[in-house]
Amino acid sequence: MLNKHLWVIQSSWKPAGERKAPKDYQPGKLRANWQASVSTPEKSILDIRDTNGANTIAGITKVVQSSTGQNLYLANNLPYAGRIEFGYSTQAPAGMVRVNVAAFQQAIDKAINKVVK
């Protein structure tokens, strides 16, 4: 099933010069749809926008702080989130999640190296 979704993402990719924002583009909608949840992944799509990310970050932070010792999920259920992650956007050509996971791992490695030395 995952391979099918990846094929759809790859087949819809276009070079950066050919990409344009859709007519119904709503700045901040993708950002606002990042949702943190405990125990089970969130499955809803929010009909809100968060152009600077402050409300989204505050909501995620609240869930993270109250989830100690539990399974934590971060989801974005907008149908185009996968395309954006895999290079469709000129605003985030390297994706969103992969870039932050790599940065997080680097921060962890740096912290471990400080303790080990």
C-alpha distance (Angstrom), angle and dihedral (degrees) to the residues before:
residue distance angle dihedral
M1 . . .
L2 3.82 . .
N3 3.81 91.0 .
K4 3.80 89.5 54.4
H5 3.81 90.8 54.1
L6 3.80 92.0 46.4
W7 3.81 90.1 51.6
V8 3.81 90.2 52.7
I9 3.80 90.0 50.1
Q10 3.81 92.7 48.8
S11 3.78 94.2 45.4
S12 3.81 91.8 52.5
W13 3.82 94.0 50.2
K14 3.77 118.1 113.0
P15 3.82 130.4 -177.1
A16 3.82 113.6 -89.7
G17 3.80 93.9 -105.8
E18 3.82 91.2 58.6
R19 3.80 96.9 49.1
K20 3.78 123.3 96.9
A21 3.76 132.2 172.3
P22 3.80 111.2 -95.2
K23 3.81 117.7 -103.2
D24 3.79 90.6 -110.3
Y25 3.84 94.2 48.5
Q26 3.80 111.4 152.3
P27 3.81 112.6 -165.2
G28 3.79 111.5 -131.9
K29 3.81 97.7 15.7
L30 3.82 94.2 109.9
R31 3.81 90.6 45.7
A32 3.82 92.1 49.0
N33 3.79 92.0 52.5
W34 3.81 96.0 65.3
Q35 3.79 101.6 112.3
A36 3.79 129.6 -176.9
S37 3.78 120.3 -154.3
V38 3.79 139.5 169.9
S39 3.83 126.4 -123.9
T40 3.83 96.7 -3.9
P41 3.81 132.3 35.3
E42 3.79 117.0 -102.2
K43 3.81 111.5 -110.9
S44 3.79 102.8 -173.1
I45 3.79 130.6 102.9
L46 3.79 115.6 -137.1
D47 3.79 120.7 -139.3
I48 3.80 94.2 -146.2
R49 3.82 138.5 97.7
D50 3.79 130.9 -136.8
T51 3.79 108.9 -174.9
N52 3.81 96.9 179.7
G53 3.83 98.7 32.7
A54 3.81 96.0 -126.4
N55 3.81 96.7 121.2
T56 3.79 93.1 43.5
I57 3.80 92.8 49.8
A58 3.82 91.0 47.0
G59 3.80 91.6 51.7
I60 3.80 93.8 46.9
T61 3.81 91.4 46.0
K62 3.80 91.2 53.1
V63 3.82 91.5 52.9
V64 3.81 93.1 44.7
Q65 3.81 92.8 50.6
S66 3.80 91.9 51.6
S67 3.81 95.9 45.6
T68 3.81 102.7 72.9
G69 3.79 110.0 155.0
Q70 3.81 94.5 5.5
N71 3.79 133.8 103.1
L72 3.78 109.2 -90.4
Y73 3.81 123.5 -158.5
L74 3.78 130.2 -165.1
A75 3.79 114.7 -164.2
N76 3.76 140.8 170.7
N77 3.79 111.1 -168.5
L78 3.78 100.6 -176.0
P79 3.80 107.7 126.3
Y80 3.81 93.1 -124.3
A81 3.83 97.7 48.1
G82 3.81 91.4 96.9
R83 3.78 93.0 53.0
I84 3.79 90.7 51.0
E85 3.81 90.6 50.0
F86 3.78 91.8 53.6
G87 3.80 99.9 51.6
Y88 3.80 107.4 -79.9
S89 3.82 94.0 121.3
T90 3.78 125.7 77.9
Q91 3.82 87.3 -157.0
A92 3.81 92.8 57.2
P93 3.83 106.9 18.3
A94 3.83 91.9 160.5
G95 3.80 92.1 49.9
M96 3.78 129.6 -115.1
V97 3.78 110.6 -105.7
R98 3.81 98.3 39.4
V99 3.81 92.3 51.6
N100 3.80 92.4 50.3
V101 3.80 94.7 43.9
A102 3.82 88.9 54.3
A103 3.83 91.5 48.1
F104 3.80 90.7 47.8
Q105 3.80 91.4 50.8
Q106 3.82 90.3 50.1
A107 3.82 90.0 51.6
I108 3.82 90.6 50.2
D109 3.82 91.7 48.0
K110 3.81 90.8 49.3
A111 3.80 91.9 50.1
I112 3.83 91.4 48.5
N113 3.80 91.1 49.8
K114 3.81 90.6 53.4
V115 3.81 91.0 53.3
V116 3.81 95.1 43.6
K117 3.82 94.8 51.1
